[in-house]
Amino acid sequence: MPFAVADPDTVAAPVPGGPSFTLAEMGTVAPLAFYGEQGTAELTFPVPRGLVPVALNATVELPVNVRAGTIGVMQKDRTIARVPLPPTDQASVVIPLAGAAVTDNAVTVTLRTYLVPLEGNCVEPTNPLRLTNASVAFTGVEAPPTTVADFLPPILRKLTIAIPGSPARAESDAAVRLATATTAHYGQQPTAVVVVPLGRPLPPAGPFERQIVIEQGPDAGLALQFVPGALPNLRVSGTESDLVNQTRLLAADISRLALSSKAVVGPLKNSPQLPGDVTTLRALGQPVVSAVALSPQVSVGLDQTRMGRPAKAVRVHLIGSYTPNPASVSARLVAIVGGETIDTWSVDERGVIDRWVDVPDRLLQRYTTLGIALNIAGSTGRCGEFQPLTLTIDGDSVVQSAAAVPPVPAGFQSLPQALMPRTLVGIGPDAFADTARATAIAVAMQRLSALPIDTAVTSAEEALSSRSPAIVVAAGGWDHPGVTLPVSSDNGRLTLDGVVGQGQSTTLTLDPELKYGALEAFFDGRRSLLVATSNSAPGQLDALLRWVSADPRRWSKVDGTAVISVPGHEPVVIGPQPGAQVGAGLSSGPAVALWIAAAAVLAATAGTALIVVRSRRG
């Protein structure tokens, strides 16, 4: 079986030339972890047309008590390379990938580590070898698209959407739909999406970037526009009714058949994911979960975005198996959520798991991790004397739930599942700016979801008069008295409605008035709303949206009802639940009043800042 052995003196040398992508840029889970003396991890990454992968560059974090080791790369039954691990911790390693077969614009390889412990020591089974800061180096040059079908590359760093400076409703709708569909298509890749106005020539797109022009007109279709010396852009055009269908083509499987420089599609309908009360772990994206260790544990993900709606009363019928333990070792199975034990039961000689586990509503989050552990007690001897145990949960395990109205949990943790499967997007009279803001919000929501979110742009009034969930952009201020916001402002007087303490409502009067931008997520008694607004400070709302979009992980950490941003300070999260620390200056609960008051004092450049705080029971 052929394999290549790298010279130890050149292991840390990076591969020169060609583009390089981190695993995060390619939407691949990182870091890679290898447990035990012989560890295994599977790596799959996309390969753009015209490029060939040549090496995996990474930093090695060695476990304790390891004297030497090797890491090999295999594809099916073929060994591609095998290199020695560096002798010191936190050293670089270059793992050759030359010769790896590319299938459907992707490469899948298996990495195997072989560790040799120090004399008289064991490799700690819970302390893995890790490959961090991993990236894949390529050779070659990106092949420009020649048809509509290959316009979007396997790796996309940035998508620019150009619309008229005063877009029609259909153009705004197409822009938001296209941005959301593209984000859903690329999954965990952190593709940047920006909206720019037409009217001036677009600067050339950089490598692994694409530009799409949306403009209403009589000529329906999608067409490549070739630019001398630059990558072509894609023009999406059509009448008001055609634009939506042409936009859907890019996200539909039919786009693979558009093997020409222009394509026109007929009516396409989205098939929304209908929520169900009964599903399986397999349907939630987990065909099987398994672990092999002295005390194995597995994690079952309960993702409300995959359920397609907010859930409560979640029950899991765990079906699986475990290695029966010898008589000298006692064991118990434990179910854990959020660090809290919610169930425990004894093992037996059959090694069969068949048990219903109820997840308390108070522990539910957007993504809830149900941990199952096989805890053992007793003498396990020295290295290798006690064989590792295997714990497996089958993908056919049933998950039961009920629709939660209002959502469980509340606030930002209820999104985006409370906006699924279809949400209205209400914008104001400043159509271009509000379309850009709505796009940023829709992209952020889609990044949180495992399923596509269908959107439809309307006016803010239409969105609020409907009973459907909605994203509403009111950048200049809230002028809809029929809907009460958790945080609102009136001539310097802030009202915090039901977000402090147990049903308390607090007013805060600031003189001079403090300008802020806000994102607020709440249930208004009929449906869930996500509102983007300010107190006559649209620029501060834009700053908040830029802050949110700068790190895709920020939305997933927010655990309150509103995010407030004022000039010169990190945004603050407030709400009835404890706020997650997503920024250096974030706080929550009653502290928000003191925070805003302090910010008001700092913001005052002249005169005296008068602060009056009043609280009342809701």
BELPE-V293814 format. One record per residue. N is the residue number from 1. RES is the residue in one letter. PSI is psi in radians with two decimals (none if undefined). Layout:
n=(N & N)
res=(RES & RES)
psi=(PSI & PSI)
//
This chain:
n=(1 & 2 & 3 & 4 & 5 & 6 & 7 & 8 & 9 & 10 & 11 & 12 & 13 & 14 & 15 & 16 & 17 & 18 & 19 & 20 & 21 & 22 & 23 & 24 & 25 & 26 & 27 & 28 & 29 & 30 & 31 & 32 & 33 & 34 & 35 & 36 & 37 & 38 & 39 & 40 & 41 & 42 & 43 & 44 & 45 & 46 & 47 & 48 & 49 & 50 & 51 & 52 & 53 & 54 & 55 & 56 & 57 & 58 & 59 & 60 & 61 & 62 & 63 & 64 & 65 & 66 & 67 & 68 & 69 & 70 & 71 & 72 & 73 & 74 & 75 & 76 & 77 & 78 & 79 & 80 & 81 & 82 & 83 & 84 & 85 & 86 & 87 & 88 & 89 & 90 & 91 & 92 & 93 & 94 & 95 & 96 & 97 & 98 & 99 & 100 & 101 & 102 & 103 & 104 & 105 & 106 & 107 & 108 & 109 & 110 & 111 & 112 & 113 & 114 & 115 & 116 & 117 & 118 & 119 & 120 & 121 & 122 & 123 & 124 & 125 & 126 & 127 & 128 & 129 & 130 & 131 & 132 & 133 & 134 & 135 & 136 & 137 & 138 & 139 & 140 & 141 & 142 & 143 & 144 & 145 & 146 & 147 & 148 & 149 & 150 & 151 & 152 & 153 & 154 & 155 & 156 & 157 & 158 & 159 & 160 & 161 & 162 & 163 & 164 & 165 & 166 & 167 & 168 & 169 & 170 & 171 & 172 & 173 & 174 & 175 & 176 & 177 & 178 & 179 & 180 & 181 & 182 & 183 & 184 & 185 & 186 & 187 & 188 & 189 & 190 & 191 & 192 & 193 & 194 & 195 & 196 & 197 & 198 & 199 & 200 & 201 & 202 & 203 & 204 & 205 & 206 & 207 & 208 & 209 & 210 & 211 & 212 & 213 & 214 & 215 & 216 & 217 & 218 & 219 & 220 & 221 & 222 & 223 & 224 & 225 & 226 & 227 & 228 & 229 & 230 & 231 & 232 & 233 & 234 & 235 & 236 & 237 & 238 & 239 & 240 & 241 & 242 & 243 & 244 & 245 & 246 & 247 & 248 & 249 & 250 & 251 & 252 & 253 & 254 & 255 & 256 & 257 & 258 & 259 & 260 & 261 & 262 & 263 & 264 & 265 & 266 & 267 & 268 & 269 & 270 & 271 & 272 & 273 & 274 & 275 & 276 & 277 & 278 & 279 & 280 & 281 & 282 & 283 & 284 & 285 & 286 & 287 & 288 & 289 & 290 & 291 & 292 & 293 & 294 & 295 & 296 & 297 & 298 & 299 & 300 & 301 & 302 & 303 & 304 & 305 & 306 & 307 & 308 & 309 & 310 & 311 & 312 & 313 & 314 & 315 & 316 & 317 & 318 & 319 & 320 & 321 & 322 & 323 & 324 & 325 & 326 & 327 & 328 & 329 & 330 & 331 & 332 & 333 & 334 & 335 & 336 & 337 & 338 & 339 & 340 & 341 & 342 & 343 & 344 & 345 & 346 & 347 & 348 & 349 & 350 & 351 & 352 & 353 & 354 & 355 & 356 & 357 & 358 & 359 & 360 & 361 & 362 & 363 & 364 & 365 & 366 & 367 & 368 & 369 & 370 & 371 & 372 & 373 & 374 & 375 & 376 & 377 & 378 & 379 & 380 & 381 & 382 & 383 & 384 & 385 & 386 & 387 & 388 & 389 & 390 & 391 & 392 & 393 & 394 & 395 & 396 & 397 & 398 & 399 & 400 & 401 & 402 & 403 & 404 & 405 & 406 & 407 & 408 & 409 & 410 & 411 & 412 & 413 & 414 & 415 & 416 & 417 & 418 & 419 & 420 & 421 & 422 & 423 & 424 & 425 & 426 & 427 & 428 & 429 & 430 & 431 & 432 & 433 & 434 & 435 & 436 & 437 & 438 & 439 & 440 & 441 & 442 & 443 & 444 & 445 & 446 & 447 & 448 & 449 & 450 & 451 & 452 & 453 & 454 & 455 & 456 & 457 & 458 & 459 & 460 & 461 & 462 & 463 & 464 & 465 & 466 & 467 & 468 & 469 & 470 & 471 & 472 & 473 & 474 & 475 & 476 & 477 & 478 & 479 & 480 & 481 & 482 & 483 & 484 & 485 & 486 & 487 & 488 & 489 & 490 & 491 & 492 & 493 & 494 & 495 & 496 & 497 & 498 & 499 & 500 & 501 & 502 & 503 & 504 & 505 & 506 & 507 & 508 & 509 & 510 & 511 & 512 & 513 & 514 & 515 & 516 & 517 & 518 & 519 & 520 & 521 & 522 & 523 & 524 & 525 & 526 & 527 & 528 & 529 & 530 & 531 & 532 & 533 & 534 & 535 & 536 & 537 & 538 & 539 & 540 & 541 & 542 & 543 & 544 & 545 & 546 & 547 & 548 & 549 & 550 & 551 & 552 & 553 & 554 & 555 & 556 & 557 & 558 & 559 & 560 & 561 & 562 & 563 & 564 & 565 & 566 & 567 & 568 & 569 & 570 & 571 & 572 & 573 & 574 & 575 & 576 & 577 & 578 & 579 & 580 & 581 & 582 & 583 & 584 & 585 & 586 & 587 & 588 & 589 & 590 & 591 & 592 & 593 & 594 & 595 & 596 & 597 & 598 & 599 & 600 & 601 & 602 & 603 & 604 & 605 & 606 & 607 & 608 & 609 & 610 & 611 & 612 & 613 & 614 & 615 & 616 & 617 & 618)
res=(M & P & F & A & V & A & D & P & D & T & V & A & A & P & V & P & G & G & P & S & F & T & L & A & E & M & G & T & V & A & P & L & A & F & Y & G & E & Q & G & T & A & E & L & T & F & P & V & P & R & G & L & V & P & V & A & L & N & A & T & V & E & L & P & V & N & V & R & A & G & T & I & G & V & M & Q & K & D & R & T & I & A & R & V & P & L & P & P & T & D & Q & A & S & V & V & I & P & L & A & G & A & A & V & T & D & N & A & V & T & V & T & L & R & T & Y & L & V & P & L & E & G & N & C & V & E & P & T & N & P & L & R & L & T & N & A & S & V & A & F & T & G & V & E & A & P & P & T & T & V & A & D & F & L & P & P & I & L & R & K & L & T & I & A & I & P & G & S & P & A & R & A & E & S & D & A & A & V & R & L & A & T & A & T & T & A & H & Y & G & Q & Q & P & T & A & V & V & V & V & P & L & G & R & P & L & P & P & A & G & P & F & E & R & Q & I & V & I & E & Q & G & P & D & A & G & L & A & L & Q & F & V & P & G & A & L & P & N & L & R & V & S & G & T & E & S & D & L & V & N & Q & T & R & L & L & A & A & D & I & S & R & L & A & L & S & S & K & A & V & V & G & P & L & K & N & S & P & Q & L & P & G & D & V & T & T & L & R & A & L & G & Q & P & V & V & S & A & V & A & L & S & P & Q & V & S & V & G & L & D & Q & T & R & M & G & R & P & A & K & A & V & R & V & H & L & I & G & S & Y & T & P & N & P & A & S & V & S & A & R & L & V & A & I & V & G & G & E & T & I & D & T & W & S & V & D & E & R & G & V & I & D & R & W & V & D & V & P & D & R & L & L & Q & R & Y & T & T & L & G & I & A & L & N & I & A & G & S & T & G & R & C & G & E & F & Q & P & L & T & L & T & I & D & G & D & S & V & V & Q & S & A & A & A & V & P & P & V & P & A & G & F & Q & S & L & P & Q & A & L & M & P & R & T & L & V & G & I & G & P & D & A & F & A & D & T & A & R & A & T & A & I & A & V & A & M & Q & R & L & S & A & L & P & I & D & T & A & V & T & S & A & E & E & A & L & S & S & R & S & P & A & I & V & V & A & A & G & G & W & D & H & P & G & V & T & L & P & V & S & S & D & N & G & R & L & T & L & D & G & V & V & G & Q & G & Q & S & T & T & L & T & L & D & P & E & L & K & Y & G & A & L & E & A & F & F & D & G & R & R & S & L & L & V & A & T & S & N & S & A & P & G & Q & L & D & A & L & L & R & W & V & S & A & D & P & R & R & W & S & K & V & D & G & T & A & V & I & S & V & P & G & H & E & P & V & V & I & G & P & Q & P & G & A & Q & V & G & A & G & L & S & S & G & P & A & V & A & L & W & I & A & A & A & A & V & L & A & A & T & A & G & T & A & L & I & V & V & R & S & R & R & G)
psi=(2.04 & 2.53 & 2.81 & 2.38 & 2.11 & 2.59 & 2.20 & -0.49 & -0.26 & 0.12 & -0.68 & -0.03 & 2.14 & 2.68 & 2.14 & 2.76 & 2.73 & 2.84 & 2.79 & 2.43 & 2.36 & 2.81 & -0.61 & -0.72 & -0.50 & 0.08 & 0.43 & 2.46 & 2.33 & 2.74 & 2.95 & 2.33 & 2.44 & 2.07 & 2.51 & -3.11 & -0.50 & 1.76 & 2.70 & 2.46 & 2.47 & 2.40 & 2.19 & 2.30 & 2.64 & 2.72 & 1.95 & 2.68 & 2.35 & -0.14 & 2.68 & 2.20 & 2.40 & -0.43 & 2.63 & 2.00 & 2.37 & 2.89 & 2.33 & 2.19 & 1.87 & 2.50 & 2.92 & 2.76 & 0.52 & 2.24 & -0.68 & 3.02 & 2.96 & 2.80 & 2.27 & 2.74 & 2.21 & 2.61 & 1.89 & -2.07 & 0.22 & 2.27 & 2.13 & -0.71 & 2.78 & 2.19 & 2.64 & 2.55 & 2.58 & 2.61 & -0.23 & 2.69 & 2.67 & 0.52 & 2.80 & 2.65 & 2.51 & 2.05 & 1.96 & 2.46 & 0.07 & 2.31 & -0.11 & 2.32 & 2.38 & 2.18 & 2.14 & 0.83 & 0.57 & 2.73 & 2.34 & 2.15 & 2.79 & 2.20 & 2.32 & 2.33 & 2.51 & 2.00 & 2.49 & 2.00 & 2.84 & 2.66 & 2.22 & 0.12 & 2.91 & 2.70 & 2.07 & 2.09 & -0.38 & -0.01 & 1.71 & 2.83 & 2.36 & 2.49 & 1.92 & 2.94 & 0.64 & 2.48 & 2.72 & 2.21 & 2.46 & 2.79 & 2.80 & -3.08 & 2.39 & 2.27 & 2.19 & 2.61 & 2.51 & -0.22 & 2.88 & -0.62 & -0.60 & 0.37 & -0.77 & 2.12 & 2.89 & -0.51 & 2.15 & 2.02 & -0.61 & 2.40 & 2.16 & 2.19 & 2.08 & 2.22 & 2.83 & 2.68 & -0.45 & 1.35 & 2.56 & 2.88 & -0.73 & -0.60 & -0.71 & -0.74 & -0.76 & -0.67 & -0.80 & -0.74 & -0.77 & -0.76 & -0.74 & -0.76 & -0.68 & -0.74 & -0.70 & -0.66 & -0.69 & -0.05 & -2.09 & -0.02 & 2.35 & 1.00 & 2.19 & 2.33 & 2.14 & 2.61 & 2.23 & 2.73 & 2.55 & 2.95 & -0.33 & 2.68 & 2.40 & 2.37 & 2.64 & 2.47 & 2.45 & 3.11 & 2.37 & 0.57 & 2.66 & 2.68 & 2.34 & 2.25 & 2.19 & 2.17 & 2.27 & 2.42 & 3.06 & -0.40 & 1.74 & 2.46 & 3.11 & 2.25 & 2.38 & 2.34 & 1.92 & 2.30 & 2.17 & 2.24 & 0.21 & 2.92 & 2.49 & 2.69 & 3.01 & 2.25 & 2.21 & 2.08 & 2.91 & 3.01 & 3.09 & -0.72 & -0.41 & -0.51 & -0.70 & -0.79 & -0.70 & -0.62 & -0.71 & -0.42 & -0.68 & -0.56 & -0.17 & 2.73 & -0.43 & -0.32 & -0.43 & -0.32 & -0.09 & 1.14 & 0.95 & 3.04 & -0.13 & 2.50 & 2.51 & 2.30 & 2.56 & -2.92 & 2.29 & 2.41 & 2.40 & 2.44 & 1.65 & 2.62 & 1.94 & 2.25 & 2.59 & 2.69 & -0.31 & 2.23 & -2.99 & 2.86 & -0.58 & -0.75 & -0.41 & 0.25 & 0.27 & 1.53 & -0.62 & 2.54 & 2.34 & 2.66 & 2.54 & 2.05 & 3.03 & -0.62 & 1.37 & 2.63 & 2.53 & 2.80 & 2.27 & 2.12 & 2.18 & 1.64 & 1.94 & -0.45 & -0.51 & -0.45 & -0.36 & 0.10 & 2.83 & 2.47 & 2.69 & 3.06 & 0.86 & 2.24 & 2.44 & 2.18 & 1.67 & 2.10 & 2.21 & -2.73 & 2.90 & 2.80 & 2.12 & 2.43 & 2.65 & 2.93 & -0.46 & -0.13 & 2.24 & 2.73 & 2.71 & 2.64 & 2.38 & 2.39 & 2.26 & 2.39 & 2.18 & 0.62 & 0.03 & 2.27 & 2.12 & -0.22 & 2.65 & 2.52 & 2.78 & 2.69 & 2.94 & -3.09 & -0.18 & -0.55 & 0.56 & 2.36 & 2.15 & 1.50 & 2.43 & 2.31 & 2.21 & 2.27 & 2.03 & 2.46 & -0.60 & -0.29 & -0.07 & 2.44 & -3.13 & -0.88 & 2.00 & 2.21 & 2.07 & 1.94 & 2.36 & 2.14 & 2.51 & 1.71 & 2.27 & 2.76 & 2.38 & 3.10 & 2.19 & 0.10 & -2.85 & -2.94 & 2.16 & -0.12 & -0.53 & 2.06 & 2.49 & 2.63 & 2.65 & 2.30 & 2.19 & 2.36 & 2.18 & 2.61 & -0.27 & 0.03 & 2.27 & 2.45 & 2.06 & 2.52 & 2.92 & 2.65 & 2.29 & 1.99 & 1.91 & 2.96 & 2.67 & 2.09 & 3.14 & 3.07 & -2.56 & -0.49 & -0.20 & -0.08 & 2.57 & 0.04 & -0.52 & -0.18 & 0.06 & 2.72 & -0.20 & 2.32 & 2.50 & 2.58 & 1.83 & 2.19 & 2.85 & -2.89 & -0.42 & 1.39 & -0.78 & -0.90 & -0.71 & -0.54 & -0.74 & -0.72 & -0.78 & -0.63 & -0.77 & -0.71 & -0.78 & -0.69 & -0.75 & -0.71 & -0.72 & -0.59 & -0.47 & -0.23 & 2.46 & -0.27 & 2.65 & 2.53 & 2.19 & 2.31 & 2.77 & 2.10 & 2.28 & -3.05 & 2.81 & -0.66 & -0.75 & -0.71 & -0.72 & -0.48 & -0.26 & 2.89 & 0.07 & 2.66 & 2.65 & 2.63 & 2.18 & 2.20 & 2.02 & 1.28 & -0.57 & -0.21 & 2.83 & 2.04 & 0.81 & 1.44 & -0.29 & -0.24 & 2.11 & 2.19 & 2.65 & -0.63 & 2.12 & 2.91 & 2.52 & 1.78 & 0.85 & -0.07 & 1.99 & 2.42 & 2.13 & 1.82 & 1.81 & 0.32 & 0.04 & 2.21 & -2.69 & 1.51 & 0.23 & 2.62 & 2.33 & 2.43 & 2.55 & 2.03 & 2.16 & 2.34 & 1.90 & 2.85 & 2.46 & 2.18 & 2.45 & 2.78 & 2.62 & 2.54 & 2.18 & 2.26 & 2.16 & 2.91 & 2.14 & 0.23 & -0.36 & -0.66 & 3.03 & 2.50 & 2.53 & 1.98 & 2.31 & 2.03 & -3.09 & 3.05 & 1.33 & 0.64 & 1.17 & -0.51 & -0.59 & -0.58 & -0.72 & -0.68 & -0.68 & -0.73 & -0.64 & -0.69 & -0.76 & -0.74 & -0.32 & -0.48 & 1.90 & -0.34 & -0.21 & -0.74 & -0.69 & -0.36 & -0.27 & 2.31 & 0.79 & -2.72 & -0.51 & 2.57 & 2.13 & 2.37 & 2.24 & 2.76 & 2.40 & 0.12 & 2.68 & 2.53 & 2.67 & 2.42 & 2.28 & 2.79 & 3.02 & -0.34 & 2.75 & 2.34 & 2.49 & 2.45 & 1.65 & 0.06 & 2.85 & -0.53 & 0.25 & 2.51 & -3.09 & 3.06 & -2.55 & -0.42 & -0.31 & -0.60 & -0.79 & -0.63 & -0.85 & -0.66 & -0.78 & -0.70 & -0.61 & -0.71 & -0.77 & -0.58 & -0.38 & 2.17 & -0.23 & 2.71 & -2.79 & 2.41 & 2.05 & 2.16 & 2.12 & 2.16 & 2.25 & 2.43 & 2.60 & 2.72 & 2.32 & none)
//
